[in-house]
Amino acid sequence: MSPVNLTSALVVGGLYTAGTYLLLQRSLMRVLIGLVLLGHGTNLLLLLVGGESGQPPMVGSARPEDMSDPLPQGMALTSIVITFALTTFLLALAYRAWTLLGDDEVRDDLEDARISRLEPGGGPADGAEQSDREDREPPREPGELAVPGLLERCDAYGRRP
């Protein structure tokens, strides 16, 4: 393996490592940066496995053995488009979370927390008949939003959910 390929492989590994670490964070901006790093790592990986440069892959311009493979380049372009689409979606999601909630941190789901405390048999771990959600939250009227204070925060920005 040549030093250029070894360096490229280490860069791809570093991008994947940093991207995966950031993707597992709770802040949406860190998730976004992690996704971008994974996209760049994927593009470099695709170009790295494409092999050495060759002649343009046009019939009649060179021998087939001397031509470069166009498939990794096409896959890299597809990866760029997919990464761009996911980046714009996450930017919109982070902006909406920031305007409605004041931060971009992903919060725990109350139902997931309740289910994680259940015994494997399906009943509550402490033997109580009521769920944890009923203990923590007062009963809501039909049509009432589950997020307390959401309407006040939306009114501050002139929006309604």
C-alpha positions in Angstrom: 0.0 0.0 0.0 1.4 3.4 -1.0 1.8 6.2 1.6 -0.9 8.2 -0.3 -3.4 5.3 0.1 -2.5 4.7 3.7 -2.9 8.4 4.5 -6.2 8.5 2.7 -7.4 5.4 4.6 -6.4 7.0 7.9 -8.3 10.2 7.0 -11.4 8.2 6.0 -11.2 6.3 9.3 -10.8 9.5 11.3 -13.8 11.1 9.5 -15.9 8.0 10.2 -14.8 8.0 13.9 -15.5 11.7 14.5 -18.8 11.5 12.5 -20.0 8.5 14.5 -19.1 10.1 17.8 -20.9 13.3 16.9 -23.9 11.5 15.5 -24.5 9.9 18.9 -24.7 13.2 20.7 -28.0 14.8 21.9 -27.6 18.2 20.2 -29.0 18.4 16.7 -26.2 20.6 15.5 -23.6 18.0 16.6 -25.7 15.4 14.8 -25.7 17.5 11.7 -21.9 18.0 11.8 -21.5 14.3 12.4 -23.7 13.5 9.3 -21.6 15.9 7.2 -18.4 14.2 8.4 -19.8 10.8 7.5 -20.8 12.1 4.1 -17.3 13.4 3.4 -15.8 10.2 4.7 -18.0 8.2 2.4 -17.0 10.4 -0.6 -13.4 9.9 0.1 -13.8 6.2 0.6 -15.6 5.8 -2.7 -12.9 7.7 -4.5 -10.2 5.7 -2.7 -11.6 2.3 -3.7 -12.0 3.6 -7.3 -8.4 2.9 -7.9 -5.8 4.9 -9.7 -6.6 7.6 -12.2 -6.9 6.5 -15.8 -8.0 7.8 -19.2 -11.6 9.1 -19.6 -14.0 6.2 -19.9 -15.1 7.0 -23.5 -15.3 4.3 -26.1 -12.6 4.6 -28.7 -10.5 7.1 -26.7 -8.3 4.6 -25.0 -7.9 0.9 -24.4 -10.4 -0.5 -21.8 -7.5 -1.5 -19.5 -6.3 2.2 -19.3 -9.7 3.7 -18.6 -10.8 4.7 -15.1 -13.9 3.2 -13.5 -16.8 5.7 -13.6 -18.9 3.8 -11.0 -17.2 5.1 -7.9 -17.5 8.7 -9.3 -21.2 8.2 -9.9 -21.7 6.8 -6.5 -19.8 9.7 -4.9 -22.1 12.1 -6.7 -25.1 10.2 -5.4 -23.6 10.3 -1.9 -23.2 14.1 -2.2 -26.8 14.6 -3.2 -28.1 12.3 -0.3 -25.8 14.1 2.2 -27.0 17.5 1.0 -30.7 16.4 1.4 -30.2 15.1 4.9 -28.2 18.2 5.8 -31.0 20.5 4.8 -33.6 18.4 6.6 -31.6 18.4 9.8 -31.0 22.1 9.5 -34.7 22.7 9.2 -35.4 20.4 12.1 -32.7 22.1 14.3 -34.1 25.6 13.4 -37.6 24.5 14.3 -36.5 23.0 17.6 -34.6 26.2 18.4 -37.5 28.5 17.6 -40.1 26.4 19.5 -38.1 25.1 22.5 -35.1 27.5 22.8 -32.5 24.8 22.3 -31.7 22.0 19.9 -31.2 19.2 22.4 -33.1 16.0 21.7 -35.2 15.2 24.8 -36.1 11.8 26.3 -39.4 10.3 25.3 -41.5 9.7 28.4 -43.1 6.6 26.9 -39.7 5.0 26.1 -38.5 5.7 29.7 -41.7 4.1 31.1 -41.3 1.0 28.9 -37.6 0.6 29.8 -38.6 0.3 33.5 -41.1 -2.5 32.9 -40.3 -6.0 33.8 -39.7 -8.5 31.0 -43.1 -10.1 31.8 -44.9 -6.9 30.8 -46.0 -5.5 34.2 -44.6 -2.6 36.1 -41.3 -3.4 38.0 -42.5 -2.0 41.3 -45.9 -3.8 41.2 -47.9 -0.6 40.9 -51.0 -0.7 38.8 -50.7 2.8 37.4 -48.1 3.7 34.9 -45.3 6.2 35.6 -46.8 8.6 33.1 -50.1 8.8 35.1 -48.0 9.4 38.3 -46.1 12.3 36.8 -48.6 14.0 34.5 -52.1 15.2 35.4 -54.8 13.9 33.0 -55.2 16.1 29.9 -58.4 17.3 28.4 -59.2 16.0 24.9 -57.3 18.1 22.3 -54.8 19.5 24.9 -51.2 19.4 23.8 -48.8 17.1 25.7 -46.0 19.7 25.8 -46.6 22.2 28.6 -46.1 25.8 27.6 -45.9 25.0 23.9 -48.8 27.4 22.9 -47.1 30.3 24.9 -43.8 29.6 23.1 -45.5 29.4 19.7 -47.5 32.6 20.4 -44.2 34.4 21.1 -43.2 33.7 17.5 -46.6 34.3 16.0 -47.1 30.6 15.1 -49.6 27.9 16.1 -48.9 24.2 16.1 
